[in-house]
Amino acid sequence: MSYRDDYLFLRDKFNQKDEFITLKKYRQNIFNTPFESFNYDILPGEEHYHCQLHNESFEDSYSLDNNISAPHLDELLRIDDSHIEENIFFTYPIFKPFTLKKSKDVIILLHGLNEKSWEKYLPWAHKLVEYTGKTLILFPIAFHMNRAPDSWADPRFMNKVCKERKQFYPKVTNSSLANAAISTRLQFLPQRFFWSGLQTYYDILQMINQIRNDEHPHIHKDAHIDFFSYSIGSFLAELILMVNENNYFENSKLCMFCGGPLLNRMSPASKYILDSEANVAIYSFFIEHLEVELQRDKRLAHYFGEPHHIGHYVKSMLDYNKMITFRENRLKKISKRISALALQKDEVVPSIEVELSLHGHDNKIPIKVKSFDFPYPYDHVFPFPITEKYEKEVDKCFTKSMKFIAWQLK
């Protein structure tokens, strides 16, 4: 079967309502595994915050413009992030070879920014299970996939939000129904980028704790865990390996696809990712004015500080020209376990920026970076388009890419 055949078959078979889906022709099963996040109270929306690790308390430091005169923007922004139930209670799919035993080799897949469906990743997961024999967990980032309210993907509501954005910001570019929700939320409160990422980081640790305590229904407590990441998921995966919380990831491998650069070396302005206003807001907050923002926000400063290793590493991964020694020394230590596959026509995550970020200023970090180009029209969001016209070419390039990734994670 071709990549296109696999995509269409898996798209029709997959849903997240069934606890169990069998794929007899592939000799694989999918398990939709329930999860309850215990880390939601770090998100905007609480009146009081407390860091248990350092026994420090903080008041809510967020406020929105009370004069927002656009009703649909206002409706989207008045939601308390920490109270969104879809982000707390959700399921994540696990692709597993036919076996009754708990898996001892696992790959965690981390997806891209502003993703609402696993469809694109289903054939990726299937092939990596086939090529490696390992179990693959598709773990959703906070407020992505099935962790967001249905209204954020509702075309009628998003059309109204999109129109209001264009009225307020007539010079906005790349504005679309697909990115209206995330662009609005991040433009008005860029801190969400950090807090939702931090929740996801702690959620993954929560899942690893579950595994190590032998409380996971499908994963063995001593399982070896690797990572395959795409786009912004690579940013998170790099941080996971750099921090190595509880030594959980001392021997973990990471292969990144269309990912790997520092934050200010990516260009996420796209109709499928962020519009121009949100992109500017993120860049302004985290690259140009972060130190000023940290002086204003004590809680944010606390979590960005050295006591919270994850926040300190996040800070080192924002700007290519800052915290160079700290960042690159750490990358050198874990370099043998990291690899990346970039695409030459990728404009969101340019291949040259993948190389510059991962090889370092002195070009001496020995992280393996491979760059492919495909003989058909593709881009960052759609590296393997589902078109009959290029079916053979896409199938060949998809197989080549997945075999490269699988080999890195063997």
N, C-alpha and C positions, 0 to 999 in steps of 0.2 A: 504493500500500500504506500502511496505517496504521502508527503506531508499534508497536502490538501485533503486527502481522504481521511487521514488520521484526525485532522482538525475538525472536519465536519462530523465524523463519527463520535468523537469525544464531546463535542459541543452538544450534540443531541442526547447523549447518554448522561451528561453531568448535570447535577443539581445539588443544592446544599440542604435540601429538605429530607432526603433519604439518608438514613444513618449508614447504609451500606450499598455500594454499587459494584457489581462484578463485571469485569472486562474479560470474558472468557477467551476471546481471540488473542488477547495480549498476555494471558495468564497473569493478570494483575487485578487487584481490588482497590477500591477507593473507600476510605472510611472518613466520614464527616464527624470530627471529634469535637465535643462541646468544651467550651472554655469560659471561665469567669475571671475577668481581670480584677486583681486586687489593687491595682495601681492607678485607678481613675481619679483619685482625690488629689493628684498632683496637677490636674488640668485646671484651666480657668473655669470659674463658676462657684468656687467655695468662698465662704466668708472668712474662714480662718484656715491656716495651713500650719502643719507641724512636721519638721524633719526629725523622725525618730532616731536616726543614726547619730545626729549631733544634738538632739534635744533642744532644737531651736524652733520658735514659733514666728509666724509671719501673718500679717493681715492681707486681705485681698488688695492687690495693687493695680487692678485693671479697671479702666473706665472707658466707655464708648461715648462718642458724640451724641448727646441727647437730642440734637436737632436734625437727625437723619430724616429727611422728608420723603424718602422712597419707601413705600410700604413693604415691598417684597425684600428689599435689602434689609430693612429693619427686622422683618420676620426671621430672616436667616441669621442675623447677628445677635438677636436677643436670646438665643439658645445658650444655656449654661453647658459648656462642654462636658463637665464632670457629671452631668445628669443624663447624658444621652445613653439610653439603655442598650441600643444596638452596639455601642462601642464597648460595653461592659460584658454583655452576654452574647456570645457568637460561637460559630463552629469554624474549624479550619480543616481542609481536606488533606488526607494522607494517601499517597500512592504507594502501594505495597505489593511485592511479588506474592504469588500464591504460596502461602505458608500459614500454618497455625501457630508458629512460634513468634515470640516477640523479637523485633528486629534489633540486630546488634551493630548495624552500619546504617547511618542516617545522614541525609543531606537536607538542610533547611533552605528553602527557596524564599528569597526576599524580593519583592516586586518593585515596580517603579511608582513615581509620584502621580497622583490623581487617577488611580486605577479603580474601576468599579466592577470588573468582572475578571474571573480567572480564565476565560476562554482562550486568550492568547497563550497562556502558560500550560494548558492541558497537554498538548503534544510535546512540549519541552519536558514536562514531568514524566510522561510516559516513556520517552526515549532515554532519559537519564536513568530511569529505573531499569530499562532493558539493557543499556550499555554497561551499567555499573553493578547491577544486582542489588543495589541498596534501596532502602525505603526513602521516600521523599516527602517532606512536610512542606506544605504551602502555607506560610504563616502571614496573615494580613497585618499591615501597618494600621495604626489607629486612624479611624475615620475613613478608611479605604475598604474596598471590596464590600463585604457584608457587615462592616462595622460602622456604617453610616445610615442615617434615616433615608427611607425611600424617596422622600421629597427632593433630596439633593440630586437625584437622577431623573426626576419627573420632567419631561420635556416642556409641558405647559408652564410649570412654575419657573423652571430655569430660563425659559424664553422671556418671561417677565423680568426676572432678575437681570438677564443679559441686556434687555432694552434699557432698564434703569441705569445700568453701569455706563452704557454708551451715552445716555443723557447727561449723567454727572461728569463723565470723562470723555468728551468728544474726540480726543486724540488717542484713545486707547486702541491698541492693535492686538491681534490674536484673541479677541474676545469671542467666546462661543458658548453654546449650551453646555458643552462638555466640561468647560473649565470655570463656569460662572460661580459655582458654589465655593470651590476651593480658593479661587481668586479673590472673592469678596471676603471670605474669612481671614485669609492671610494678609490681605492689604490693610484691613482695619485693625488687625491684631497679629503682627508678624511673629510674636512670641509663640504663637501656636505651633510654628514649625519646630521649635525646640521642645515644647512640652509634649506634643503628641509623639515625637520621636523618642523622648525619654520614657513615656509610658510604654511604647512598643519594646524598647530595650529591657525594661523591667518585666514586661509580659513574657518575653523570651526567656529571661532568667527564671521566671516563675515556672514556665514549662520545663526547663532543664532541671529545676529542683524536683518537680513532679517525677521526672524520669529517674533521677538519681535516688529518689526515695522509693522507687519501685511502685509508683502509683499510676503509671501511664498504662493504658490498656493495650497498646500496640508496640511500645518501645522498651527494650531491655534496659535495666537500670545501669548496666555497664557499657551501653552503646557508645560507639565512636561517632562523633558528630562533626560534619563538615558543612560548608555553606556554598550555595550557588546564588549569585545576586545579579540583579539587573537594574541599571539606572540608579536612582536615588537609594534603592535597596543596598547598593554597594557601599554607599557612604555609611550606612548603619552597620553593615557587615564588617567593614574595616575597623570601625570603632569597637565592635564586639571582640575582635581578635586583639586589638591594641590594648584594651583594658584587661582582658582575660580574667573576669570576675571569678573569684573562688577557684582559680586555676582550671575552670571548666573547659577552656579552649586552648590548653597548652599545646595540644597536638593537632588541632583542627586545621583543615585546609580551606582555602577560599578561592573560588574562581569567579571573576566578575565579567559580566557581559554588558557592553555599552555603559560602563561605569568605572569609577576609580579616581576621578580628579577631585581636587579641593573644591569647596563650594563656589568660590569666585572664579573658577575655571570652567564652570558649566553654564549653559545658556538655555534655561528651561522655558523661555517664552515660546509658546506653541498653542495652537487651538486645542490641543489635547492635554496640555499640562497647566501652564499659567498664562494669563494675559499680561500685557506689558506693565500695567499698573501694579499688579501683585509682584511681578518680578522685580520692579524698581523698589517696592517696599521692603522685600526680603533683603535685597542687596544693601539698601540704605541702612536698615536696622543692624544686620549682622556683620557687614563689612566696613561701612563708613562711620557708623555712630555707636558701635557696640559698647565702648568704654563709657560713653555718656549714659547710655541706657542702663548699664550695670550700676552706675551711681544712683540712678533714679529708683531702681527696683532691687531692693535688698534680697528678696527671695531668689530672683534670677541670678544675682551676683553670687549668692550662696551656692547654688547648684552649678554655676560655671567655675567655681573656685577649686583649688587643688584638693580640698577634703573629699569632694565628689570626683573621683577619677574620671568618670564618664564625661562630666561637664568640662573638665580641663582638657581632655582629649578632643572633645567637640570644638573647643576654642582653637586648638592647634590645627584643626582641619578646615577652618573657614577661609583663611587668606594665605595664598601661596608664599607671600613674603614676610609672614610673621610666625614666630615660634618654630623657626626652621630646624634648629638643632634638636629640640625636644621631639618634634614630629619625626624627623628623618632618622634619628637614632633608634626610635622604636620600630619604624618600618624596616630598618636594616635587620633588626633582631628577628623579625617574623617573616622576612622576605622569602625564605625558601618554601614557605607554605602558602604563598599568595601568587596568583596569576591573573591575567586579564586578557580578554578578547575584545578588541575595538573594531569599529567599522569606519572605513575611510570617508564615507559620505555622511556620517553622523554629524549633524550640526548642533545638536543639543549637548552631546558629550563628544567633542572632537577627539579623534584618535591622537593627535599631537599633544593634547592636554592630558590624556591618560598617561602617555609616556613621560611627560614632564613632571607630573605629580608623583608618579610611582617610582621613577628613577632618581628623583631628587635634583637639587641644584648642582651637585657635582657629578651627576649622571653615574653614580656608583652604587645605587641601591639595586641589587640583583633580582628584582621582581620580573618575572617573565611576562612580557607584553607582546601579544600577537595582533596584527592588524590585517583584516580581510576586506576585500571589496567584492561586491556581487554584480553579475552581469545582467541586472534587471533593475527597474526603478524601486528604490527602498528608502527608508529614512529611519530615524531613531525609534519612533513609535511602532512602525510596521517593518521590521527587518525581514520578515517572511510573509509577504502579502498573499492573500488567498485569491488568486486569480488563475483561471484556466490557461490564459495566454502564456504565463511564465511557469507553469506547473513543474515542468521537468527541471528548469534551472533552479527554482526555489527549493525543490526537493533535494537536489544535489548540494546546494549551499547549506541548507538546514542540517543535513546529515553530517557534512563536514564540520560545521560549527559544534553540534552536539557531541560528536566524537572527540573533538579537541577538548571541550569542557569536561567530558566524562574521563578522559585520560588524566587531566589535572587532578581529579578527585578520586582516582583509583587508590 
